[in-house]
Amino acid sequence: MQLASTADISDYLIAPDPGAARLTRTVAGVDHTGAPVRTSVVEERPLTIFLNSREIVTAMTIGDYPEYLALGFLRNQGMLADADEVTRVDFDEELDTVVVRTATETSHEEKLKKKTRTSGCAVGTVFGDMMEGLEGLTLPRTPVRTSELYALSHKINRTPSLYLEAGAIHGTVLCQGDRPLVYMEDVGRHNAVDKIAGWLFDTGTPAADKLLYTTGRLTSEMVIKTALMGIPVLASRSGFTAWGVEIAQQVGLTLIGRLRGQRFLCLSGETRLIRDADPAAIADEPRQQRRKGAG
């Protein structure tokens, strides 16, 4: 596979940094023949998130963009509302903690009584009222051009990433049209999505004309987080869960999965697809790349 050029990478506002020393570690082992090898593996470290003086959660993460992760997690769990004014976000690298401070106390205590484990890998924690906020939610009926889907898939899969460096990682990319904007990676897809949510909140970027691309499964958690961020389109290399499809149909989210080469499936919002590209003219994905849709 030919990787993206410097010009391609410059299109991103935030691109992966697979060479960052803190994100991987080189370890020694042996291969299937018994020959000694040295290989890169992804680092995994705890990050404890505080909201004002209250400890909220400890998540396992690769450690990049901790402030965005904390903001996005709190937003996606309904602990930070639009009306809440964030005054500071402090990260302590030695203690692996992030403290999000607001101008006034928030009403988050009830949330802590309703924790439930989700289907996300690593530490995927949401709360018992995870569906709160979806009632009455109306997502914009943003059209999706298939030419842009194919272009995004091609660009993202050629981008140098931590996945290509060490594996064991999920990627999530915020896109607009045929341009990938913000590419986040983490050991859990929920963490990668929360980083996107934190970036949107911190920068005040509108979500109505955006698409969210993920390498992971299209689960209920992924659909709910995407919808609550106000993003109308969610696409993935991987497959679907039944509840994820059902919720997408309820909230009017365009849901596209198994996007590889010239192929994809749309199980929600198909009337918004604008088929302006001939699939026969799109190069199919080489077999050796297809493993990237797993997980």
N, C-alpha and C positions, 0 to 999 in steps of 0.2 A: 504493500500500500504506500502510495506517495503521500507524504505529509504536507500540510499547508505551508505556503511560503510566508515570509515575513510580512508581505503586504496583506495576506489573508488574515493573519493574526492581529494586525493593526486595526481591523474592523471591530474587534471586541473592545468594550469598555473595561471589562475584567476578563482576562483569559487565564487558563490554568498555568501553573508554574511547576512543571514536573521536576525541575532541577533544584527546587528549594530543599536545602539540606535538612530542615527540621521535619519534613513530611515523610521521608523514607529512611530506612536503615539498611545497610548492606550486611547480610548474614551468610555464613558458610554452611554448606550441606553437601549432599551427594545426589547425583541423578539416577535414573533407572538402571544405568549400567554400573553404578558404584563409583563413577568418576567424581572427583571433588568439583564443586561449583560454588560461586559466590553470586548472590542475587539480591535485588532490591525488594524490600517488603514495606508495606505501608505502616507508618506509626499510628498508634491508637492511644489517646490519652483522655483522662476525664476532664470535663469542664463543668464547673458548678455555676449555675445561674441564680442570681439574687434579684428580686424586685424590691427596691428600697431595702428594708432591713430583714426581709423574709427570704429564706432559702427556698427555691422553687424546685429545682431538679438538678441532677448530675447526669450529663450526657457523655457518651463516648464519641470522640470526634478526632479528626486528623489535626486539628488545632489552628487552621487558618481562618481568618475573618471571624474571630470569636464575638466581636461586637454585633456584626450582622446576624450571626446565629442566635444570639441572645434576644435581640430585638424581634427577629422573625418568629422565634419560638413563642415568645410572649404574645405577639400579635395573633399568631395562628391558634393559640389556645384561648383567645378571648380575654387575656389578662391585661392587655393594653388596648384601650378603645380609642376611637378617633378623637374623643374629647380629652384624653390624657396627654398632658404636656411632658415630654421627656426632657429633663434638664441636663442630664449627664449620663454617659455610658463609660464605666471605668473597667479596664481589663488589667488584672494582676498576673503577669506571666509566671512568676515564681509560685503563686498559690493556685494557678489555673482556675481563676474565678472571674466572672463578669458581674458587675453590679449596675443594673439599670435603675436610674433615679428619676422620679416624677415629681412634679411641682406639688401634688397632693397625693395622699394615700389612695390606692386603687381598691376596688372591691373584688379581690381575687381569692379570699380565704375559702369561700365555698368550693371553688374549683379544686382545691387540694383534697377535698373529701371524696372526689369522684374519679380518681385515677383508674385507668384501664389500659392493659397492654394491647398494642395494636399488631398488625401483621408485618410492620416494617422490621428490617433486620437491625442489628445492634440494639440501641436503647430507644425504641419507638414508643413514646408515652403520650397519650392524649387523655382526655377526661370524659367522664360519663355522659356529659351533655355535649358530645362532639358534634352533634347535628345542629346545635344552637346556632342561629344566624343564617341557616339555609332557608328557613321559612320566609316566603315572600321575596327571596333573592331573585333578581332578574339580571341575567348577564346580557351584555350587548350582543346583538346578532351579527357578529363580525364575520364577513366572508373569508374563506380560506382558499387560496389559489393552489392547485396541485403543483404548479411550476415552482412555487415558493417552498412547498413541502420538500420536493425533490432537491432543490438547491440547498436548503438548510441541512438536510440529512447528509448530503455530500460534504458540505463545509465542516460540519461538526465532527463527522467521523474521520476527517483528515487532520483535525486539530491535535497537536501534541498535548498529551494529557497525562495525569498521574495514573490513569487506568492503563495506558499503553506502557508506562514506565514500570509499574509494579503490580497492576491488577488489584483485585479485592476492593473495589471502589465503585461508587455510583456517581453519575454525572447528571446535572440538571442545568438547562440553558434557557435563559430568558431571551426571546427573539421578537423581532418586529419585521414583518414582511419576509424578505429572504435574508435578513441580516441577523446573525447571532450576536447578542449584546453582552450578556453576563453569564459566564460559565463557571459554575460552582461544583466541587466534588466533595464527597465524604464517604465514610464507611457505611452510613445509612442514608437512603434516599430522602428520608424525612429531614435530616440535617441539611442536605444540599438544598432542599426546597425552602427550609426556614432561612437559610442565608440569602436566597433570592428575595423572600418576603422582607427580611431586614433591610436589604439594599433598597427595595421599592419604598419602604416606609421612611428610611433615612434621607433618601434623595427626593422624595415627593414625586416620583415618576408615575405617570398615569398607566393603568394596566389595561384599559379597554381595548387597545389596539395591539395587544401583545399575544404571543403564543409561548407556552411552556413546553420544552422538550425534555424528556427524561430517558435514561437508559434502563430504568427499572420498571417493575410491573405497574399496571394501572389499577391500583387498589382503591378501596373506599377512602382511605386516608389521603391518598394523592389527589383524588377528585375533590374531596372536601376542601383541602388546603388551597388548591388552585382556584376553586370557586370563591372561597372567602377572600382571596387576594383580588378578586374581580377580573381575573384572566379568563377569557372566554374559550380558549382552545388549549387542549392538552394532547400532546403526541408522544409516542414512545416507540423504541425499537422492540420492546417486549410486549407481552400479552395482557389480558384483562382478567379481572375478577367480576363475578356476576353482580355483586353489590356496587362495585365501582361503576359499572355500566348503568345500573338502575338509578343511582344518584345523579350521574351525568345527565340522563334523560329527564329527570325531575327538575333539574336546575337549568337545563338548556345549554349545557356545556358540550362543545364539539370535541368528541373523543376519538382519537386516531391511534391505532396500535399496529404492531408488527410492521413498522415502517423501515423497510430494508430494500435498498436498490430501487426497483420499479414497483414494488409491491407495498400495499398497506391495506388495513381494514378500518372502516369508520363505523362505529356502533352507536353513535349519538351525534345529532346535528348534521346529518349527511346532506340536508337540503342547503346548507351553507357552502358546500364544496363547489368551487368553480373549476371545472375540468379544462384547464387551458394548456395542458401538456399531454402529449401522446406517450403513454407508458412504454410503448414499443421503441421510442426514441431515447429512453433513459437506460443507461448502462446498468445491468444487474450487479448485485453485490458479489464480489468474489467469495467463494466458499470459506476461505480462511478467516474472513472478517465476521462471519455469522455468529460466532461465539459471543460477540459483544452484546447481543440482545439478552443474554441469560441474566436471571436475577430479578 
